[in-house]
Amino acid sequence: MWIEHIEYDQSDGYLRALYDRVKGPDDAIDNVMKVHSLRPHTMEGHSALYKSVLHHTGNTLPVWFLECLGIFTSLANACDYSVAHHFAGLSRLMKDQPRADAIFRVLQANRPDEVFAGKELALLRYVQKLTAAPQTMRREDIDALRAAGATDGEVLEANQICAYFNYSNRLLNGLGVTTAVDALGYSPPNTDTLADWRHV
């Protein structure tokens, strides 16, 4: 990364408490969190948002599909970090590597209609448009999602995934964060507690 950061074994106080919350196996801290270490309060906000939109039991869309929405958003932003992490997460969730690979290929080629249809395809196209041209969004975009079978709550979930990944992608690309030394594919469990970060 292009700015200074504090390693786990050099941390104390508030930062150590946050590191202890988000750490993975062997006290590993993913670079996406470590990059916040000079301003730990931003790590707390980031981790709460991430857990809320992707790993909270209040969401109703399947987590594997939320991962697809995040990957598609990150591909649009050319954020290699998020794509690598979340494809690893998708693969772990699906437990079907050929299917995960097929999904990744169509998302990367911008041909989601080869695997997805109906509501899922409409939500993928929504996050793509919202990422690439947010100023062009219209009420009709939401009407189209409803017509494809999405509830307003599901639309909100997709919107929040898209907004979160656009934030995260710009954090990562803007500060030169890479996956070096990160363990890919781990994530917190789906619970209703934002502080629950036991990696699975």
HELIX and SHEET records of a PDB file:
HELIX    1   1 TYR A    8  GLN A   10  5                                   3    
HELIX    2   2 GLY A   13  VAL A   22  1                                  10    
HELIX    3   3 PRO A   25  ASP A   27  5                                   3    
HELIX    4   4 ASN A   31  LYS A   34  1                                   4    
HELIX    5   5 PRO A   40  LEU A   54  1                                  15    
HELIX    6   6 VAL A   63  ALA A   76  1                                  14    
HELIX    7   7 ASP A   80  MET A   94  1                                  15    
HELIX    8   8 GLN A   97  GLN A  108  1                                  12    
HELIX    9   9 PRO A  112  GLU A  114  5                                   3    
HELIX   10  10 GLY A  118  ALA A  132  1                                  15    
HELIX   11  11 PRO A  134  THR A  136  5                                   3    
HELIX   12  12 ARG A  139  ALA A  147  1                                   9    
HELIX   13  13 ASP A  152  GLY A  174  1                                  23    
END                                                                             
